[in-house]
Amino acid sequence: MAAGMGSRFGGLKQITSVDDFGHAIIDFSLYDARRAGFKKIAFIIKHEIEESFMAAVGSRMEKYFQVKYVFQQLDKLPEGYEVPEGREKPWGTGHAVLCCKDAVDGPFAVINADDFYGKGAYEAIYNFLKEDRPLSEYAMVAYRLRNTVTENGHVSRGVCEVENGYLKDITERTHIEKRGEDAAFTEDGVSFEPLSGDTPVSMNFWGFSRQMLNELEARFPAFLDKGLAENPKKCEYFLPFVADEQLKEGIATVRVLDCDETWYGMTYREDLDSVKAAIAKMKSEGIYPEKLWE
């Protein structure tokens, strides 16, 4: 998913360089995906960034993957629905993945283009997806909360409740702040509730069968009916919400794949230096070559 415009970051963070060779975070993600076993990519972008994205990332990846482009546009809605006047915000991660319905032909993983997930995460999700499983069995890579927060502001995370290795519940917390090794969240901007640093959270790294695409399509109109009535300019169709609905209805399960990797991302411009330092350290440790793909 690479359609977001990076409002808090202040630019196209999907293609912002994080090393001396012009590689963006997505280059490292795709390098990890390729060595884990993935061979096909569908880039979800907007037409507004198509030229820049293809020049910076897409055209180079065609040497290593079968590449498709999917466009997440505001007017990509079910028949009978229209974009509210004044709306500029994308419809959310659920809508982004739904836009891939005609581009995906089997089990698939979902990532954010501007999130660094780590080599082990791709190996875990690929090993899950390559096995024959019921269409109703999904997977999610879970990170420890302390490994996913920033020193430079608040973040949004899907806080997970796990039981016997399966996801029981997921709650989107849209304002989480770092508190030493732990964190705290707020719903009203005033009062904060503590969260342990060991809390498992979703970073939108999922493994799905095609059943998820059918569910996203079937549930989108009901979301629009409610969202357009309550918050027409900002309502979002979140991917975790749709997974959670299926859990509660008993029609799907989500295997939780534990991950000790540290997440890196660029929610804020101030995060860039720490990401660059982390990448440099991993190169010095031999996790990545100095120049990818060589």
Secondary structure per residue as TSV (DSSP state, phi and psi in degrees):
chain	resnum	aa	ss	phi	psi
A	1	M	-	360.0	116.3
A	2	A	-	-134.9	24.3
A	3	A	-	-89.0	-15.3
A	4	G	-	-64.1	150.8
A	5	M	-	-99.1	-2.3
A	6	G	-	67.3	52.9
A	7	S	T	-63.9	-42.0
A	8	R	T	-74.4	-32.1
A	9	F	T	-74.1	-34.6
A	10	G	T	89.6	40.1
A	11	G	S	160.4	-175.5
A	12	L	-	-83.3	83.4
A	13	K	G	-67.1	-18.0
A	14	Q	G	-60.2	-26.5
A	15	I	G	-122.4	16.3
A	16	T	-	-74.9	130.5
A	17	S	-	-68.7	139.5
A	18	V	-	-122.7	8.8
A	19	D	S	-146.9	-175.1
A	20	D	T	-79.6	-1.6
A	21	F	T	-112.6	11.9
A	22	G	-	81.1	11.6
A	23	H	-	-77.1	135.7
A	24	A	-	-92.9	171.0
A	25	I	H	-53.9	-39.2
A	26	I	H	-62.3	-28.1
A	27	D	H	-62.4	-42.1
A	28	F	H	-69.9	-37.5
A	29	S	H	-61.2	-45.9
A	30	L	H	-70.9	-33.7
A	31	Y	H	-62.3	-45.4
A	32	D	H	-64.5	-40.9
A	33	A	H	-63.2	-42.4
A	34	R	H	-65.5	-41.9
A	35	R	H	-78.1	-15.9
A	36	A	H	-77.1	-27.4
A	37	G	T	134.2	-7.3
A	38	F	-	-70.4	141.6
A	39	K	-	-124.8	-11.9
A	40	K	E	-125.8	144.0
A	41	I	E	-133.4	141.0
A	42	A	E	-119.3	112.4
A	43	F	E	-84.9	123.1
A	44	I	E	-97.1	109.9
A	45	I	E	-134.8	178.8
A	46	K	-	-105.0	153.0
A	47	H	G	-59.3	-30.0
A	48	E	G	-63.9	-26.3
A	49	I	G	-111.6	9.2
A	50	E	H	-55.7	-51.5
A	51	E	H	-63.3	-46.2
A	52	S	H	-64.9	-42.4
A	53	F	H	-68.2	-43.5
A	54	M	I	-64.3	-38.5
A	55	A	I	-68.7	-39.4
A	56	A	I	-82.9	-33.0
A	57	V	I	-130.9	-57.7
A	58	G	I	-55.1	-49.3
A	59	S	H	-64.2	-33.9
A	60	R	H	-70.2	-34.9
A	61	M	H	-73.3	-16.1
A	62	E	T	-64.8	-15.5
A	63	K	T	-75.5	-22.7
A	64	Y	T	-118.5	-15.8
A	65	F	S	-137.6	160.5
A	66	Q	E	-81.5	117.2
A	67	V	E	-109.4	133.7
A	68	K	E	-126.4	152.6
A	69	Y	E	-116.0	132.1
A	70	V	E	-122.4	136.3
A	71	F	E	-109.7	120.3
A	72	Q	-	-93.9	100.8
A	73	Q	-	-114.1	151.6
A	74	L	T	-59.1	-34.1
A	75	D	T	-87.4	9.1
A	76	K	-	-84.1	79.8
A	77	L	-	-128.3	160.3
A	78	P	-	-62.8	156.6
A	79	E	T	-56.7	135.7
A	80	G	T	96.4	-6.1
A	81	Y	-	-112.3	148.1
A	82	E	-	-130.5	156.3
A	83	V	-	-71.1	127.6
A	84	P	-	-61.8	145.8
A	85	E	T	-59.8	129.9
A	86	G	T	87.8	-4.1
A	87	R	-	-76.4	130.0
A	88	E	-	-121.9	-22.8
A	89	K	S	-69.7	135.1
A	90	P	-	-59.8	162.9
A	91	W	-	-81.0	-0.9
A	92	G	-	106.2	175.6
A	93	T	H	-67.6	-32.1
A	94	G	H	-64.5	-41.8
A	95	H	H	-66.0	-38.7
A	96	A	H	-58.9	-47.7
A	97	V	H	-69.0	-36.9
A	98	L	H	-58.5	-34.4
A	99	C	T	-62.1	-15.5
A	100	C	T	-89.1	4.8
A	101	K	T	-55.1	-37.4
A	102	D	T	-90.8	-2.0
A	103	A	T	-107.0	-10.7
A	104	V	-	-111.0	131.9
A	105	D	-	-121.4	13.6
A	106	G	S	-170.7	-165.4
A	107	P	-	-57.6	146.3
A	108	F	E	-150.4	156.4
A	109	A	E	-106.6	154.0
A	110	V	E	-124.1	131.2
A	111	I	-	-135.7	161.4
A	112	N	-	-87.2	135.6
A	113	A	T	-65.9	-25.7
A	114	D	T	-103.6	16.2
A	115	D	E	-112.4	133.7
A	116	F	E	-94.3	119.6
A	117	Y	-	-103.9	-26.8
A	118	G	-	97.6	147.8
A	119	K	H	-54.4	-44.6
A	120	G	H	-63.7	-30.4
A	121	A	H	-66.6	-40.5
A	122	Y	H	-69.7	-36.9
A	123	E	H	-64.5	-41.2
A	124	A	H	-64.5	-46.0
A	125	I	H	-71.9	-36.4
A	126	Y	H	-65.7	-43.4
A	127	N	H	-63.3	-32.9
A	128	F	H	-68.6	-48.1
A	129	L	H	-70.2	-26.7
A	130	K	T	-76.8	-14.6
A	131	E	S	-84.9	148.3
A	132	D	-	-69.7	124.6
A	133	R	-	-140.9	160.6
A	134	P	-	-60.6	147.1
A	135	L	T	-61.6	-20.1
A	136	S	T	-87.1	-0.1
A	137	E	E	-102.2	115.7
A	138	Y	E	-107.4	179.0
A	139	A	E	-144.8	155.9
A	140	M	E	-142.1	134.5
A	141	V	E	-83.3	122.7
A	142	A	E	-104.9	133.2
A	143	Y	E	-108.7	153.1
A	144	R	E	-73.9	134.0
A	145	L	G	-52.1	-40.1
A	146	R	G	-62.4	-22.4
A	147	N	G	-89.6	8.9
A	148	T	S	-130.7	4.6
A	149	V	-	-101.7	164.3
A	150	T	-	-117.1	153.5
A	151	E	T	-80.0	-8.7
A	152	N	T	-105.8	11.0
A	153	G	S	155.4	-166.1
A	154	H	-	-94.4	161.2
A	155	V	E	-133.7	165.1
A	156	S	E	-110.7	131.3
A	157	R	E	-139.4	149.1
A	158	G	E	-87.8	105.1
A	159	V	E	-81.0	126.1
A	160	C	E	-108.9	143.4
A	161	E	E	-109.9	122.7
A	162	V	E	-117.0	138.0
A	163	E	E	-137.5	120.1
A	164	N	T	54.2	38.1
A	165	G	T	83.7	2.1
A	166	Y	E	-120.7	149.3
A	167	L	E	-70.4	126.2
A	168	K	E	-99.5	-37.7
A	169	D	E	-157.9	151.0
A	170	I	E	-139.6	129.7
A	171	T	E	-122.8	122.6
A	172	E	E	-78.3	117.0
A	173	R	E	-106.0	114.2
A	174	T	E	-90.0	-4.4
A	175	H	E	-143.5	92.1
A	176	I	E	-116.5	132.1
A	177	E	E	-119.3	145.5
A	178	K	E	-69.1	138.9
A	179	R	E	-135.7	80.6
A	180	G	T	63.8	-124.3
A	181	E	T	-82.7	-6.8
A	182	D	E	-118.2	-162.4
A	183	A	E	-155.0	177.8
A	184	A	E	-150.0	150.6
A	185	F	E	-124.0	158.3
A	186	T	E	-135.6	147.0
A	187	E	S	-104.0	-25.7
A	188	D	S	-114.7	0.0
A	189	G	S	81.0	0.2
A	190	V	S	-119.7	-59.3
A	191	S	-	-93.2	138.4
A	192	F	E	-117.5	143.2
A	193	E	E	-111.7	134.8
A	194	P	E	-70.8	150.9
A	195	L	E	-134.4	131.8
A	196	S	-	-66.6	144.7
A	197	G	T	-65.0	-18.2
A	198	D	T	-86.1	-2.6
A	199	T	-	-57.9	127.6
A	200	P	E	-73.5	133.9
A	201	V	E	-131.8	153.6
A	202	S	E	-90.3	136.3
A	203	M	E	-114.7	27.4
A	204	N	E	59.9	40.7
A	205	F	E	-114.1	98.5
A	206	W	E	-119.7	156.7
A	207	G	E	-123.6	124.7
A	208	F	E	-131.4	157.7
A	209	S	-	-93.3	175.6
A	210	R	T	-66.6	-14.7
A	211	Q	H	-56.5	-35.3
A	212	M	H	-63.0	-36.9
A	213	L	H	-64.6	-40.2
A	214	N	H	-65.2	-39.2
A	215	E	H	-68.4	-40.2
A	216	L	H	-60.0	-42.2
A	217	E	H	-67.6	-43.5
A	218	A	H	-68.0	-32.0
A	219	R	H	-93.1	-10.5
A	220	F	H	-63.7	-43.9
A	221	P	H	-58.9	-40.8
A	222	A	H	-63.9	-39.3
A	223	F	H	-60.5	-45.8
A	224	L	H	-62.8	-41.1
A	225	D	H	-57.0	-45.4
A	226	K	H	-76.0	-47.8
A	227	G	H	-65.3	-41.0
A	228	L	H	-68.9	-27.5
A	229	A	H	-77.0	-34.3
A	230	E	H	-97.3	-37.0
A	231	N	-	-154.2	70.5
A	232	P	T	-62.2	-26.1
A	233	K	T	-92.0	-17.5
A	234	K	T	-132.9	-4.3
A	235	C	-	-60.5	143.3
A	236	E	-	-130.4	140.7
A	237	Y	-	-92.5	91.4
A	238	F	-	-80.1	133.0
A	239	L	H	-56.2	-46.2
A	240	P	H	-61.2	-32.2
A	241	F	H	-62.2	-39.4
A	242	V	H	-70.8	-38.2
A	243	A	H	-63.8	-42.4
A	244	D	H	-64.7	-38.4
A	245	E	H	-59.6	-42.1
A	246	Q	H	-67.6	-35.4
A	247	L	H	-61.2	-47.9
A	248	K	H	-66.0	-29.4
A	249	E	H	-83.9	-8.7
A	250	G	T	74.7	21.7
A	251	I	S	-104.9	0.7
A	252	A	-	-154.3	157.7
A	253	T	E	-125.9	156.6
A	254	V	E	-129.0	110.1
A	255	R	E	-73.1	131.3
A	256	V	E	-95.7	119.2
A	257	L	E	-98.9	110.4
A	258	D	E	-67.6	146.3
A	259	C	E	-141.1	126.3
A	260	D	-	-93.8	2.5
A	261	E	-	-66.2	154.5
A	262	T	-	-95.6	127.3
A	263	W	-	-78.5	141.4
A	264	Y	E	-129.3	141.0
A	265	G	E	-155.3	173.4
A	266	M	-	-125.6	67.4
A	267	T	S	-64.2	-38.4
A	268	Y	S	-123.2	153.0
A	269	R	G	-56.4	-32.5
A	270	E	G	-67.9	-15.6
A	271	D	G	-75.9	-16.3
A	272	L	H	-60.5	-43.3
A	273	D	H	-63.3	-39.7
A	274	S	H	-69.1	-33.8
A	275	V	H	-66.6	-44.6
A	276	K	H	-60.4	-41.5
A	277	A	H	-64.7	-40.6
A	278	A	H	-65.4	-42.0
A	279	I	H	-62.7	-44.3
A	280	A	H	-61.1	-40.7
A	281	K	H	-64.8	-43.0
A	282	M	H	-65.5	-34.4
A	283	K	H	-65.9	-41.9
A	284	S	H	-64.5	-26.6
A	285	E	T	-88.3	-1.0
A	286	G	T	83.3	8.5
A	287	I	S	-69.4	-33.8
A	288	Y	S	-131.0	146.8
A	289	P	-	-71.2	161.5
A	290	E	S	-58.2	-41.3
A	291	K	S	-121.2	121.0
A	292	L	T	-64.0	152.0
A	293	W	T	72.5	4.7
A	294	E	-	-110.5	360.0
